[in-house]
Amino acid sequence: MDAHHITALGKLLGDDSRVLTKPQVVERLSRDFYWYSPVLRRQLDGKVGEVVVQPLTVGEIQDVLRYCHRCDIAVTARGAGTGNYGQAVPLHGGVVLDLARMDRIEGIRLDGVAVCEPGVRLGVLENEARKSGWDLRCYPSTIVKASVGGFLGGGSGGVGSVAHGGLRDFNTVRALEVVTMEREPRVVLHEGEAVHEILHAWGTNGVITRIWLALTPAVEWAQCVVAFDTFDSAFDFSERVATDSAWTKRLVTTFEWPISSFFVPIKQYVPDGKSLIFFLIASEQLGGLETAARTAGATIPYSCLYQGLRSVPLLSDYTWNHTTLWALRTDPAWTYLQCGFNPVTVRDQFRQLRSRFGKEILFHIEFMKNGTGQVVPGSIPLVYYTTEERLNQIINCCREIGVFVANPHVNNVEGGGRYRTDNVQLRAKQRYDAKGLLNPGKMITFKPEDAAMETVPTR
Ligand SMILES: Cc1cc2nc3c(=O)[nH]c(=O)nc-3n(C[C@H](O)[C@H](O)[C@H](O)COP(=O)(O)OP(=O)(O)OC[C@H]3O[C@@H](n4cnc5c(N)ncnc54)[C@H](O)[C@@H]3O)c2cc1C
């Protein structure tokens, strides 16, 4: 990028200190956790932006986008950079728009809706919400670091999803505002169903600047580790608790041995050879859960009242995609898939995968409610990586036997499995970013010539 662009961006902000050009800094703020995937590592290593711009206001974002639109400069939005698929990695240089400093919580409304800017960290929002009697409905296990805007742009669900579904379900995202990438960037409000035009679009069709997020009444939680001799008995028990609405729960995670042997900091709670379940359960139900688990043949290596995100240990730090992180620290050959087992045939699906791939695939189950209200066995199984061909064989086999796979080894919105088949994200991009300058290369069905054919904006 020519030096005069950098000077111009500094002038627009009236503050050079928020236009970062130091190569190490630009490189760090161009990366995310794509290296979880050996496939993406090969594709994305070395991809960097040319400058990082840190806006403080919506007006500044409009100024930056107006300038970049005029000069045909790519812009990639960034929250905290904890995404797993290289979502925030710029493929075509340009500006990394770092939104971390737009971190104001406007308020927690009496009806349980948080209104905030995109750079607010989810952990900060959860702590603030609890002060007025509310919990986040669902959050990624990266809650401490990840931003609200990044969760909407690239995340899907996590802790809490067993009770409240994913981020896209049950009207959890009530509304959001985006700034468009046009000659004269507009601020557009998306409410109700229209939020789906922007959710999980990886920042390719607008920069989210304001969010209305529905919360749920706060619960006093307890953490509990339950250990069974076999994965089958652990799965049976976890499924019973997850699917029975009498239990108030926030997390039901099941690991087959030896996954929990990777959890080095909590090894005192990990009995050798056992399959474990990690629960976040209403504290008033903890005694009942322990009794039910013991009756089913389990032991309870650990249980305690939950002290919020400062809890030691914080069990959620070992669940969702943190599980893969612990495995990778033990052996960098581990990678993962994102799957959905069929609740009716799940045991048969386990059997088929085991007989075909042995311990090349290890079962890590995350129960979650789907959009129709049914609690189903989601999964982030560990896969021992040897070659891309073998990885694809495993993915294909999963699909052949009816296991849904959202492939985390691709770097585009469409390939990841969470693209809307009604193309609303693409249509929004055609309206809001006809030149294709927002995070270019990540929405591969977008063609600037199609966008040019779009008529007057409808929103
Ligand atoms: C250890 C680990 C565990 C994880 N566990 C989970 C999990 O449980 N559930 C889950 O869903 N994910 C999980 N993730 C992925 C990731 O942490 C979450 O999706 C997180 O919410 C991303 O937030 P972020 O602020 O880091 O976003 P970033 O990585 O910075 O951005 C994500 C995407 O959103 C876009 N974006 C960012 N801000 C905006 C904005 N304001 N407007 C428009 N687009 C924007 C970016 O361009 C990018 O495409 C995990 C990742 C790791 C490394």
PDBQT file of the ligand as one rigid body, heavy atoms in Angstrom, charges set to zero:
ROOT
HETATM    1  C1  LIG A 501      -9.821 -22.318  21.766  1.00  0.00    +0.000 C 
HETATM    2  C2  LIG A 501     -10.984 -21.899  20.898  1.00  0.00    +0.000 A 
HETATM    3  C3  LIG A 501     -12.267 -22.251  21.264  1.00  0.00    +0.000 A 
HETATM    4  C4  LIG A 501     -13.369 -21.833  20.491  1.00  0.00    +0.000 A 
HETATM    5  N1  LIG A 501     -14.630 -22.195  20.865  1.00  0.00    +0.000 NA
HETATM    6  C5  LIG A 501     -15.688 -21.750  20.146  1.00  0.00    +0.000 A 
HETATM    7  C6  LIG A 501     -17.010 -22.058  20.560  1.00  0.00    +0.000 A 
HETATM    8  O1  LIG A 501     -17.251 -22.662  21.591  1.00  0.00    +0.000 OA
HETATM    9  N2  LIG A 501     -18.038 -21.605  19.785  1.00  0.00    +0.000 N 
HETATM   10  C7  LIG A 501     -17.823 -20.827  18.676  1.00  0.00    +0.000 A 
HETATM   11  O2  LIG A 501     -18.794 -20.419  18.023  1.00  0.00    +0.000 OA
HETATM   12  N3  LIG A 501     -16.570 -20.505  18.302  1.00  0.00    +0.000 NA
HETATM   13  C8  LIG A 501     -15.509 -20.930  19.001  1.00  0.00    +0.000 A 
HETATM   14  N4  LIG A 501     -14.250 -20.575  18.632  1.00  0.00    +0.000 N 
HETATM   15  C9  LIG A 501     -14.066 -19.617  17.533  1.00  0.00    +0.000 C 
HETATM   16  C10 LIG A 501     -14.048 -18.138  18.023  1.00  0.00    +0.000 C 
HETATM   17  O3  LIG A 501     -13.418 -18.050  19.266  1.00  0.00    +0.000 OA
HETATM   18  C11 LIG A 501     -15.426 -17.552  18.186  1.00  0.00    +0.000 C 
HETATM   19  O4  LIG A 501     -16.170 -17.678  17.024  1.00  0.00    +0.000 OA
HETATM   20  C12 LIG A 501     -15.369 -16.073  18.611  1.00  0.00    +0.000 C 
HETATM   21  O5  LIG A 501     -16.664 -15.654  18.912  1.00  0.00    +0.000 OA
HETATM   22  C13 LIG A 501     -14.776 -15.155  17.562  1.00  0.00    +0.000 C 
HETATM   23  O6  LIG A 501     -14.715 -13.860  18.124  1.00  0.00    +0.000 OA
HETATM   24  P1  LIG A 501     -13.504 -12.882  17.778  1.00  0.00    +0.000 P 
HETATM   25  O7  LIG A 501     -13.789 -11.581  18.411  1.00  0.00    +0.000 OA
HETATM   26  O8  LIG A 501     -12.211 -13.494  18.111  1.00  0.00    +0.000 OA
HETATM   27  O9  LIG A 501     -13.694 -12.785  16.203  1.00  0.00    +0.000 OA
HETATM   28  P2  LIG A 501     -12.602 -12.674  15.050  1.00  0.00    +0.000 P 
HETATM   29  O10 LIG A 501     -11.841 -13.950  14.956  1.00  0.00    +0.000 OA
HETATM   30  O11 LIG A 501     -11.809 -11.439  15.204  1.00  0.00    +0.000 OA
HETATM   31  O12 LIG A 501     -13.558 -12.523  13.780  1.00  0.00    +0.000 OA
HETATM   32  C14 LIG A 501     -14.389 -13.568  13.364  1.00  0.00    +0.000 C 
HETATM   33  C15 LIG A 501     -15.026 -13.170  12.040  1.00  0.00    +0.000 C 
HETATM   34  O13 LIG A 501     -15.948 -12.114  12.247  1.00  0.00    +0.000 OA
HETATM   35  C16 LIG A 501     -15.584 -10.974  11.469  1.00  0.00    +0.000 C 
HETATM   36  N5  LIG A 501     -15.833  -9.798  12.300  1.00  0.00    +0.000 N 
HETATM   37  C17 LIG A 501     -15.246  -9.438  13.454  1.00  0.00    +0.000 A 
HETATM   38  N6  LIG A 501     -15.778  -8.308  13.926  1.00  0.00    +0.000 NA
HETATM   39  C18 LIG A 501     -16.740  -7.937  13.035  1.00  0.00    +0.000 A 
HETATM   40  C19 LIG A 501     -17.629  -6.842  12.942  1.00  0.00    +0.000 A 
HETATM   41  N7  LIG A 501     -17.688  -5.899  13.889  1.00  0.00    +0.000 N 
HETATM   42  N8  LIG A 501     -18.438  -6.769  11.867  1.00  0.00    +0.000 NA
HETATM   43  C20 LIG A 501     -18.430  -7.718  10.898  1.00  0.00    +0.000 A 
HETATM   44  N9  LIG A 501     -17.610  -8.779  10.947  1.00  0.00    +0.000 NA
HETATM   45  C21 LIG A 501     -16.770  -8.877  12.009  1.00  0.00    +0.000 A 
HETATM   46  C22 LIG A 501     -14.129 -11.143  11.111  1.00  0.00    +0.000 C 
HETATM   47  O14 LIG A 501     -13.822 -10.510   9.883  1.00  0.00    +0.000 OA
HETATM   48  C23 LIG A 501     -14.042 -12.648  10.990  1.00  0.00    +0.000 C 
HETATM   49  O15 LIG A 501     -14.453 -13.031   9.713  1.00  0.00    +0.000 OA
HETATM   50  C24 LIG A 501     -13.146 -21.029  19.345  1.00  0.00    +0.000 A 
HETATM   51  C25 LIG A 501     -11.842 -20.689  18.976  1.00  0.00    +0.000 A 
HETATM   52  C26 LIG A 501     -10.767 -21.115  19.740  1.00  0.00    +0.000 A 
HETATM   53  C27 LIG A 501      -9.393 -20.693  19.328  1.00  0.00    +0.000 C 
ENDROOT
TORSDOF 0
